[in-house]
């Protein structure tokens, strides 16, 4: 049951973060992220940041009521964040660092079609815009912010290595045009950062020292490390865990669950038959039992299989 030590820690100086997406309620999969970070916060007498990574008003559109749900669930788990931040309040900061990145030569504007960009990335060849003058990229980026482009017309890309063995790490999109209004800030902004860009900037500015994440997010680390190199920053210590498969659940999809709720299969997000934290709470699961269940899984890169019967037994 003992969790492994984190590397390069100084008691009282460790800063961790949890950054859920608010496009739906928290479920049992999020509990691992929340509880493990809280355990390490306590172990090292550190600080825990709760950051709502809500910069996708289009595909993973935030649910306005989910902000409140998340805060209630986190409190129920016995977790007390030291800082609460909303990425959607910080858009001008991302613009500032995007411009700095362009000036260092680490980013450029690209108006290739999505199909053409994918083709270049797959082949490992640079697109025609990669070596354009910084002044042009800076001018076009300011025009993006001013609303002179439509969705899909142009993006800002972060330069990496076009010969990187993983095509997903090759020149990646940092910011793009989104015309969809955001539930919290409306139509104030026309350009929104992608998660890897937003998260990387915020982790540095908020002083995060250690990141705990699933091993499937290794490409995110590699993408973000390029941004850190251009801006002269030191990347946080990163520890990965393996996937968790819970026998009774299969793949958790908020989209599928929403459809089933709408069809009347479940009474709502807090239905006791659902693996949401609201549902578990209504079922009678105690937060102490859920914490013990998560800790029993351990923390390593090995994939884990578990059953809700274990959680019920602990409860």
C-alpha positions in Angstrom: 0.0 0.0 0.0 3.0 2.3 0.3 3.3 4.8 -2.6 6.7 5.2 -4.1 8.8 8.4 -3.4 8.9 11.2 -5.9 12.3 12.2 -7.2 14.1 15.5 -6.3 11.7 16.6 -3.6 12.2 19.1 -0.8 9.7 19.0 2.0 7.5 22.1 1.9 8.6 23.0 -1.6 6.6 20.4 -3.7 3.8 21.9 -5.8 1.4 19.5 -7.5 -1.6 20.1 -9.7 -4.9 18.5 -10.7 -6.3 19.8 -14.0 -9.7 18.2 -14.8 -11.6 19.0 -18.0 -15.1 20.3 -17.1 -17.0 18.8 -20.0 -18.8 16.5 -17.6 -18.8 15.3 -14.0 -15.8 13.6 -12.3 -15.9 9.9 -12.3 -13.9 7.1 -10.6 -11.1 7.4 -13.2 -10.5 11.0 -12.0 -10.4 9.8 -8.4 -7.0 8.3 -9.0 -5.6 11.6 -10.2 -7.1 13.6 -7.3 -6.3 11.2 -4.5 -2.7 10.4 -5.5 -1.8 14.1 -5.9 -3.4 14.8 -2.5 -1.5 11.9 -0.9 1.8 13.3 -2.1 0.9 16.8 -1.1 0.4 15.5 2.5 3.6 13.4 2.4 5.8 16.3 1.4 3.8 19.1 3.1 3.4 20.7 -0.3 0.8 22.7 -2.2 -1.9 21.4 -4.5 -3.3 23.5 -7.3 -6.8 22.8 -8.8 -6.8 24.2 -12.3 -9.8 23.9 -14.6 -8.3 23.3 -18.1 -11.3 24.7 -19.9 -9.8 26.1 -23.1 -11.8 24.0 -25.6 -15.2 25.7 -26.2 -15.7 23.6 -29.4 -15.0 19.9 -29.1 -14.7 19.3 -25.3 -17.1 22.2 -24.5 -17.2 22.9 -20.7 -20.5 22.4 -18.9 -21.2 25.4 -16.8 -22.7 23.3 -14.0 -19.7 21.0 -14.0 -17.5 23.6 -12.3 -19.7 23.4 -9.2 -19.9 19.6 -9.4 -16.2 19.3 -9.4 -15.7 21.5 -6.4 -18.4 19.6 -4.5 -16.8 16.2 -5.4 -13.3 17.3 -4.5 -14.5 18.6 -1.1 -16.3 15.3 -0.6 -13.0 13.4 -1.2 -11.5 15.4 1.7 -9.2 17.3 -0.7 -8.6 21.0 -0.1 -6.7 22.8 -2.9 -4.4 25.6 -2.0 -5.0 27.5 -5.2 -8.0 27.3 -7.7 -7.3 28.6 -11.2 -9.4 28.8 -14.3 -7.5 28.6 -17.6 -10.3 30.5 -19.4 -9.5 33.5 -17.2 -5.9 33.5 -18.4 -6.1 33.8 -22.2 -4.1 37.0 -22.5 -1.2 35.3 -20.7 -1.1 32.5 -23.4 -1.1 35.2 -26.1 1.9 36.9 -24.4 3.9 33.7 -24.4 2.9 32.7 -27.9 4.4 36.0 -29.1 7.6 35.4 -27.1 7.8 31.9 -28.7 7.5 33.4 -32.2 10.2 35.9 -31.4 12.6 33.1 -30.2 11.9 31.3 -33.5 10.1 28.5 -31.7 6.7 29.0 -33.3 5.2 30.0 -36.6 1.8 30.6 -38.2 0.7 28.0 -40.7 -2.2 28.3 -43.1 -1.9 24.8 -44.6 -5.1 22.8 -44.8 -5.5 20.1 -42.1 -5.1 17.4 -44.7 -1.8 18.9 -46.1 -0.5 19.5 -42.5 -1.1 15.9 -41.6 0.6 14.8 -44.8 3.7 16.8 -44.0 3.7 15.5 -40.4 3.4 11.9 -41.6 6.2 12.3 -44.1 8.4 14.2 -41.6 8.9 17.2 -43.9 8.5 20.9 -43.1 5.6 22.8 -44.4 6.3 25.9 -46.6 5.5 28.3 -43.6 8.1 26.9 -41.2 10.9 29.1 -42.2 8.9 32.3 -43.0 10.2 35.5 -41.3 9.3 35.9 -37.6 7.7 39.3 -38.5 5.2 37.6 -40.7 4.2 35.0 -38.1 3.9 37.8 -35.5 1.7 39.9 -37.8 -0.5 37.0 -38.7 -0.9 35.9 -35.0 -2.0 39.4 -34.1 -4.5 39.2 -37.0 -5.8 35.9 -35.5 -6.4 37.6 -32.2 -8.1 40.5 -33.9 -10.6 38.1 -35.5 -9.5 38.4 -39.1 -9.5 34.7 -39.7 -12.1 31.9 -39.5 -11.8 28.5 -37.9 -9.4 26.3 -40.0 -7.8 29.2 -41.8 -4.6 29.4 -39.8 -3.0 28.1 -36.6 0.1 28.8 -34.6 2.5 25.8 -34.5 5.3 25.0 -32.1 8.5 23.9 -33.8 9.9 20.5 -32.8 11.8 17.9 -34.8 10.1 16.9 -38.1 12.1 13.7 -38.0 10.9 12.7 -34.5 10.0 9.0 -34.5 6.5 9.8 -33.2 4.6 11.9 -35.7 2.4 13.2 -32.9 5.4 15.1 -31.5 6.3 16.8 -34.8 5.4 20.5 -35.2 2.2 20.7 -33.1 -0.6 23.2 -33.0 -0.3 25.5 -30.0 -3.2 27.9 -30.7 -6.1 28.0 -33.1 -9.1 30.0 -34.1 -12.4 29.1 -32.4 -15.6 31.0 -33.1 -17.7 29.1 -30.6 -18.7 31.1 -27.5 -17.3 29.9 -24.2 -19.8 29.2 -21.3 -17.8 31.3 -18.9 -16.3 34.1 -21.0 -18.6 34.3 -24.0 -17.2 35.4 -27.3 -14.5 37.7 -25.9 -11.7 35.6 -27.5 -11.4 34.3 -31.0 -8.1 32.4 -30.4 -7.8 29.6 -27.9 -4.7 27.5 -26.8 -4.6 23.8 -27.3 -4.2 21.8 -24.0 -0.5 21.1 -24.4 0.3 24.8 -24.8 -2.0 26.1 -22.1 -1.0 23.4 -19.6 2.7 23.9 -20.2 2.6 27.6 -19.7 0.4 27.3 -16.6 2.5 24.6 -15.0 5.5 26.9 -15.2 3.8 30.1 -14.1 2.0 28.5 -11.2 5.2 26.9 -10.0 4.4 23.3 -10.5 7.4 21.1 -9.5 5.9 17.6 -10.1 3.4 16.2 -12.6 1.6 12.9 -12.1 0.0 11.6 -15.3 -0.9 8.4 -17.3 1.8 6.9 -19.4 -0.3 7.4 -22.5 0.5 11.2 -22.1 4.3 10.7 -22.7 3.9 12.4 -26.1 2.5 15.5 -24.3 5.6 15.7 -22.1 7.8 15.5 -25.2 5.8 18.2 -27.0 5.8 20.5 -24.0 9.6 20.1 -23.4 10.2 21.9 -26.7 8.2 24.9 -25.5 10.1 24.9 -22.2 13.5 24.8 -24.1 12.6 27.8 -26.2 11.5 29.8 -23.2 14.5 28.8 -21.0 12.3 27.0 -18.4 13.0 23.8 -16.5 10.4 21.1 -17.0 8.7 19.7 -13.8 9.6 16.2 -12.6 7.1 13.8 -14.2 5.9 10.4 -12.9 3.7 8.1 -15.0 1.1 5.5 -14.0 -0.3 2.6 -16.0 -3.9 2.2 -17.1 -6.6 1.0 -14.8 -9.3 -1.3 -16.1 -12.3 -1.8 -13.8 -14.0 -5.0 -14.6 -17.6 -3.8 -14.4 -17.2 -0.5 -16.3 -15.3 -1.0 -19.6 -14.4 2.3 -21.3 -15.8 5.3 -19.6 -17.2 7.8 -22.1 -19.0 11.0 -20.9 -20.6 11.4 -24.3 -22.1 7.9 -24.2 -23.3 8.3 -20.6 -24.9 11.6 -21.5 -26.8 9.9 -24.3 -27.9 7.1 -22.0 -29.1 9.7 -19.4 -31.1 11.5 -22.1 -32.6 8.2 -23.2 -33.8 7.5 -19.7 -31.5 4.6 -18.9 -30.2 6.6 -15.9 -32.0 9.2 -13.7 -29.1 11.7 -14.0 -25.4 12.1 -13.5 -25.9 11.2 -9.8 -27.6 7.8 -10.5 -26.2 5.3 -8.0 -25.6 2.9 -10.9 -23.1 5.3 -12.5 -19.4 5.4 -11.8 -19.4 9.2 -11.3 -18.3 10.5 -7.9 -21.8 11.9 -7.5 -23.3 8.4 -8.2 -20.8 6.7 -5.8 -21.7 9.2 -3.1 -25.4 8.6 -3.6 -24.8 4.8 -3.6 -23.3 5.2 -0.1 -19.6 4.8 -0.9 -17.5 6.6 1.7 -14.6 8.9 0.6 -12.2 7.0 2.9 -13.1 3.7 1.2 -12.5 5.2 -2.3 -9.1 6.6 -1.1 -8.1 3.2 0.2 -9.3 1.5 -3.0 -7.1 3.9 -5.1 -4.0 3.5 -2.8 -4.3 -0.3 -3.0 -3.9 -0.1 -6.8 -0.4 1.4 -6.1 1.5 3.7 -8.4 3.6 2.2 -11.2 3.6 2.0 -15.0 2.1 -1.4 -14.9 -1.5 -1.7 -16.1 -3.9 -2.6 -13.3 -7.1 -4.5 -13.2 -9.6 -4.0 -10.4 -13.2 -4.7 -9.5 -15.8 -2.6 -7.9 -16.4 -5.5 -5.5 -13.2 -4.6 -3.8 -14.4 -1.0 -3.3 -17.7 -2.4 -1.9 -15.8 -4.7 0.5 -13.6 -1.9 1.7 -16.7 0.3 2.1 
